Amino acid sequence: MPVRRATRCPVVESFEPVTADYPPTPRLPLLTAAEAREVVRYLFLLEQLDLSPRGAAAGQLASDLARRLPSN
């Protein structure tokens, strides 16, 4: 049985290292806290109105999101 030699992949070696600069100003959040709370309310409403598994999934998502929001 012939012995196979390890070969280098020329494609991988040709890429430059990835470097990036961060923007000097902070980014705005995708949603404000008030908008996120409104989304949670709508998801809980969807859970009550849709008795299918999708409604249950909306309620689970609402619970997960609500736990991540600030309490104020």
N, C-alpha and C positions, 0 to 999 in steps of 0.2 A: 504494500500500500504506500503510495507516495506521501511525503510529508509536505504539508502546506505551510508556506511562509506567511507571516503577518505582513500585510501591505498597508501603506498609509493612504488615507483618502485625500486626494489632492483638492477636493472641493472644500473640505472643512478648513484646511490650512490657508486658503486664499481669502477668508473673511477677515476684515479688520475687527478689532475689539469694539464692543458697543460702549459708547460714552455719551453722556447727555448732561445738559445743564438744566437746573431747576429754574422756573421763572422767578423773578425777584419779588413779585407780588403774590400773596396767597390766593389760591383758587377759591371761587365761590362754591358752596355745596350744591349738589344737584337738586336737592329739595331743602326748603327751610323746615324748621321743626314744626311750624304750624301746618305746612302742606303735608308733612309726613303724618301728623295726627289726623288730618282729614282723610288721608288714604286709609289709615287704620279704621276709622269710623265707617267708611264705605265698604271695606272688606268685611267688617262685622255685620253690616247690613246685608251684604250679599250672602253671608253664611245663613242668616235667618230666612232670606227669601228663596234661596236655592237649596232644596233638600237633597240634591244629588251629591255624589262624592266631590264634585267641584266646589260646592258650597262649603263642605267640611274642610277642604283644602284652603279655601279663602279664610276661614276662621283660624286655621292653624297658622297661616301666613300672617294674619293680623296679630295673633298672639306673639309670634316671634318678633315682628317689627315693633310692637308696643314695648316689649322688654328692652329693646335697644334704644328707645327714645329717652331723653332726659325727663325726669319726673316733674319738672316745674311747669 
